[in-house]
Amino acid sequence: FGNPNLSPETAETWTAGFVFQPDWFPIGDFRMTFDWYQIEISDAVGTLGAQFWINTCYGNLNPADPACARITRDPVTGQITSVNTTIGNLNSIATEGFDIQAEWTVNLEETFLGIPGRLRINELFSIVDSYEINGTDFVGTTSGAIGGAIFDWKSTLSIYYTLGDWTAFARWSYVPKLCDPTFASGGTAAACGPNDFGQYDPEASYVDISARWNVTDNFQVTGFIGNLFDEDPPFANNPIGYAFDSQAHSPVGRFVALELRHRW
């Protein structure tokens, strides 16, 4: 659907951060960054899924409600035949949070272990303090729509080991459980709290591994295994069930890929 009444969005963005990289670290090189952000968007352009408009219309029980006007029903059966999910100005979006990243790199031969090769460990920890749409905070909630999972925190741990022309890599991504407010008390995100009024999706944990061989300066071979432990995505834990957010969770099980790269 098109929307001739769509207007531009405006935003105020504040960011601040610092880097800590001491030259006196006892073993290897250590680096840590801290980044804070605060973003406020007015007349935000976006779209909401069909279920949102259905829930809003049902919650208000007013045929004149704009949400109900988006719903078309069969005049005979009363069943829903379509929902207008056109993009529009969603009034306001405000979010605030921070990212902490730490990285440690060490040549193992220079340590007491005496093992050849180079080790690099990187941890990225993201925390979202708030994510408000029109004044309602959706942090820690999820829906079946793409981009619908708004985690309150997330961790990504990456490990690299390099030996000559070979590099081994492993990554562990973790997303905690998220509340599905559709069947929460009152059907609102505000009902998702410590008392677990809402239906919760389980936590999600994914491990990926790869190995890269630099055959020559111009030719490289990489083997990759995604979702090593074949974890299923956390489908919503509610009576009817529906899809998951494929941006936050792996949409497929274990898979294998081989990449050959040559530079001329």
C-alpha positions in Angstrom: 0.0 0.0 0.0 1.2 3.5 -0.7 0.6 6.5 1.6 0.4 10.0 0.0 0.2 11.5 3.5 3.7 10.3 4.6 5.9 13.1 5.9 9.7 13.2 6.6 11.0 12.1 10.0 13.4 14.1 12.2 15.8 13.0 14.9 18.1 14.1 17.7 21.0 11.8 18.3 23.6 12.0 21.1 26.6 9.7 21.4 29.6 9.5 23.6 32.3 7.0 24.2 35.9 6.3 25.3 38.6 3.8 24.5 40.9 2.2 27.2 44.1 0.7 25.7 46.9 0.5 28.3 50.5 0.0 27.3 51.3 -1.6 30.6 49.0 -4.7 30.2 51.1 -7.7 31.5 50.3 -10.2 28.8 49.4 -9.3 25.2 47.5 -6.3 24.2 44.1 -5.3 25.7 41.6 -2.8 24.4 38.2 -1.8 25.7 35.6 0.6 24.3 32.4 2.0 25.8 29.8 3.7 23.6 26.6 5.3 24.8 23.8 6.5 22.6 20.4 8.3 22.9 18.2 8.7 19.9 14.8 10.4 19.6 12.9 10.3 16.3 9.8 12.3 15.6 7.3 11.4 12.8 9.2 8.1 12.5 8.6 6.3 9.3 7.8 2.6 9.6 5.2 -0.1 9.4 3.5 -2.3 12.0 2.3 -5.8 11.3 -1.2 -6.9 10.7 -1.5 -8.4 14.2 -0.8 -5.0 15.7 -3.7 -3.4 14.0 -6.0 -6.3 14.7 -5.1 -6.2 18.4 -5.5 -2.4 18.6 -8.9 -2.5 17.0 -10.0 -5.4 19.2 -8.7 -3.7 22.3 -10.5 -0.4 21.6 -13.8 -2.0 20.4 -14.6 1.1 18.4 -15.5 0.7 14.7 -14.5 4.4 14.2 -11.0 3.7 15.4 -8.3 4.3 12.7 -6.9 0.8 13.4 -10.3 -0.8 12.6 -10.4 1.2 9.3 -7.3 -0.7 8.2 -9.1 -4.1 8.5 -11.3 -5.4 5.6 -13.8 -8.2 6.4 -15.9 -10.5 4.3 -19.4 -8.9 4.4 -21.0 -12.4 4.7 -18.8 -14.3 7.1 -17.1 -11.4 8.9 -13.7 -13.1 8.5 -10.7 -10.8 7.9 -9.7 -10.7 4.3 -6.9 -8.1 4.4 -5.2 -5.6 6.7 -3.7 -2.4 5.4 -0.1 -2.4 6.7 1.1 0.6 4.7 4.1 2.6 6.0 3.3 5.7 7.9 4.5 8.2 10.6 4.5 6.3 13.9 4.7 9.5 15.9 7.8 8.9 18.0 10.6 6.4 18.7 13.1 6.9 21.5 15.9 4.6 22.5 18.9 4.7 24.8 21.6 2.1 25.6 25.3 1.4 25.4 27.8 -1.1 24.0 30.9 -2.5 25.8 33.5 -4.2 23.7 36.7 -5.8 25.0 39.5 -7.4 23.0 42.6 -9.3 24.1 45.3 -10.3 21.6 48.4 -12.3 22.6 51.3 -14.1 20.8 51.1 -17.4 22.6 54.8 -18.2 22.1 55.7 -15.2 24.2 53.7 -16.5 27.2 54.6 -19.2 29.7 52.6 -21.7 27.5 55.1 -21.5 24.7 52.4 -22.5 22.1 52.9 -21.2 18.6 50.4 -18.9 17.0 48.3 -15.8 17.9 45.1 -15.7 19.9 42.5 -12.9 19.8 39.4 -12.9 21.9 36.6 -10.3 21.4 33.5 -9.8 23.5 30.7 -7.4 22.5 28.0 -6.8 25.2 25.0 -4.6 24.2 22.5 -3.2 26.6 19.3 -1.5 25.6 17.9 0.6 28.5 14.8 1.7 26.7 13.1 1.4 23.3 9.9 3.4 23.3 7.3 3.7 20.5 4.8 6.4 21.2 5.7 6.3 24.9 5.4 2.6 25.4 8.7 0.8 26.2 9.2 -2.5 24.2 12.5 -3.5 25.7 12.6 -7.2 26.4 9.7 -8.0 24.1 9.3 -9.8 20.8 6.8 -10.4 18.0 6.8 -12.6 14.9 7.7 -9.6 12.7 11.1 -9.1 11.3 12.8 -6.6 13.6 10.2 -7.4 16.2 12.7 -8.8 18.8 13.9 -5.9 21.0 16.4 -7.5 23.4 17.3 -5.8 26.7 20.8 -7.2 26.4 22.8 -9.4 24.0 26.3 -11.0 24.0 28.6 -12.0 21.2 31.9 -13.7 21.9 34.4 -14.2 19.1 37.7 -16.2 19.3 40.4 -16.2 16.6 43.5 -18.4 16.5 46.1 -17.8 13.8 49.0 -20.1 12.9 50.9 -19.3 9.8 48.5 -19.3 6.9 45.7 -20.8 8.9 43.0 -19.1 11.0 40.4 -20.8 13.1 37.4 -18.9 14.2 34.5 -19.5 16.7 31.6 -17.2 17.6 29.0 -17.6 20.3 25.9 -15.4 20.1 23.4 -15.3 23.0 20.0 -13.6 23.3 18.1 -13.9 26.6 14.4 -14.9 26.8 12.0 -12.3 25.5 8.4 -11.6 26.4 5.6 -11.9 23.8 3.1 -9.3 24.9 0.3 -10.6 22.6 -1.0 -12.9 25.3 0.2 -10.9 28.3 -2.3 -9.3 30.8 -4.1 -6.7 28.7 -2.1 -7.6 25.6 0.4 -4.8 26.2 4.2 -4.6 26.5 3.8 -3.0 30.0 2.5 -6.4 31.3 5.8 -8.0 30.5 7.6 -7.7 33.8 9.4 -9.7 36.5 6.1 -11.6 37.4 6.1 -13.2 33.9 2.6 -12.2 33.1 3.4 -12.5 29.4 4.3 -15.6 27.4 8.0 -15.8 27.1 10.1 -17.1 24.2 13.1 -19.1 25.5 16.7 -17.9 25.4 18.6 -18.5 22.2 22.3 -19.5 21.9 24.1 -20.1 18.6 27.7 -21.2 17.9 29.4 -20.8 14.5 32.9 -22.0 13.5 35.2 -21.6 10.5 38.7 -22.3 9.3 40.5 -20.2 6.7 43.6 -21.2 4.7 45.6 -18.6 2.8 46.9 -20.9 0.1 48.8 -18.1 -1.6 48.8 -14.3 -1.3 45.9 -14.2 -3.8 44.0 -17.4 -3.1 42.0 -18.2 0.0 39.8 -21.2 1.1 37.3 -20.9 3.9 35.1 -23.6 5.4 32.2 -22.5 7.6 29.7 -24.3 9.8 26.8 -22.2 11.0 24.6 -23.0 14.0 26.9 -25.8 15.0 24.6 -27.4 17.6 21.6 -27.2 15.3 19.6 -25.0 17.6 15.9 -24.4 16.7 14.6 -20.8 16.7 12.5 -19.9 19.7 9.0 -19.9 18.4 6.5 -17.9 20.4 5.3 -19.8 23.5 1.6 -19.0 23.1 -1.6 -21.0 22.3 -1.6 -20.3 18.6 2.1 -19.9 17.9 3.6 -17.8 15.1 6.9 -16.9 13.4 10.1 -15.5 15.0 12.3 -12.5 14.3 14.9 -13.8 11.8 17.1 -10.8 12.4 17.7 -11.9 16.1 17.5 -15.7 15.7 18.9 -18.2 13.2 16.1 -19.1 10.7 17.8 -22.4 9.7 19.5 -25.3 11.5 23.1 -26.4 11.1 24.5 -25.6 7.6 27.9 -25.9 5.9 29.5 -23.5 3.4 32.7 -23.5 1.4 34.2 -20.3 0.0 37.0 -20.0 -2.6 38.3 -16.5 -3.1 40.9 -15.4 -5.6 42.2 -11.8 -6.2 43.7 -10.6 -9.4 
